[in-house]
């Protein structure tokens, strides 16, 4: 059998039964479906056919379909094309999502409808995968897509929005916010009350100012946390809100490893996380740190988890880890006063993070948030005061700018 590294083998190997059937077919009629290879003879499609031919002493390169000049992403996407249409594949959700990500990166110009049809999922799944890739800067924002009919369509502007009004009174109350939100609306609006929050966010974002000088106890950096320079053994608390999707498990593991270096012997690492992702976060972080507690954040209003369990969730866990066993003081339950989404959908409540810092830190501590987003942890530090120092970073320039603005304009003095 050929000893090839197979960089483009992205589908599971054939089962014993499938392999036996393939072997009988090749023995009786030869290799009918050619193997697809690149210019370095790496197999793009047909790994099992190649292996069976090698066992039978048949030249698997006979009639090979050679593809030249493709990028790695395009080769993986080609393998998906050739397999998804040709045979039924039983993929786990994780495997499917990985393949969708590969396909989106290789073909950012294709419409969500086309990709959803290929993978047998609904369009909202593709939208979520695309949003996650954009959030982690693996996929640039798409300005237009090409549909099955070959027509190029601009993304975002689709002929306005539509909603049903219950009464003239409701219409009059909504109209100021509708006018302000304007072109940001599209499609069928099923929750008119969201106009107010959308309009408020638009006003807030429009008011973000370029800040020249931050509070003395605060340092913000526009970078990936992997590039954040912090002295080993100098940090008392790492408190953050990691991206919750399971695609980021490796990031959780690497962040825990970095936190292990940053933390003082008595320091702690904690992150807000979705309940569905909680056990997976434990698996990654416990490779480097010990679990010592879980603080529960009770939500003022439940929110349905449309992506995973479909359950209405009324709490958020905040697992706490440390280098060694450590005592924590205070209640392990925090009651949220309500969502704060003025600047971003992922924005968290300052009051919740203030309560977390009361339990996890003490006056004079150094607190680090390596995924600071809009700066919630930093604002909580400023709110508590008492000499707490804060270092935060985010690689998204928009989030970095918002965080700088909030440290000056939204901070509450202790």
Secondary structure, DSSP 8 states (H G I E B T S, - for coil): ------TT--S----HHHHHHHHHHHHHH---S--EEETT--EEE-HHHHHHHHHHT--TTTT-EEE-S--HHHHHHHHHHHHHTTS-----HHHHHHHHHHHHHH-TTB-HHHHHHHHT--HHHHHHHHHHHHHTTSS---SEEE-TT--EEESS-SS-EE---S-HHHHHHHHHHHHHHGGG--EE-S-TTHHHHHHHHHHHHHT----S---TTEEEE-S-GGG----TT-EEEEEEE---SGGGHHHHHHHHHHHHHHEEEEEEEEEEE-TTTHHHHHHHHTTTSEEEEEEEEEEEEEEE-TTTT--EEEEEEEEEEESS-----S-SEEE------SS-TT---HHHHHHHHHHH--TT-EEEETT-TTTHHHHHHHHH-TT-EEEEE-S-HHHHHHHHHHHHHT----
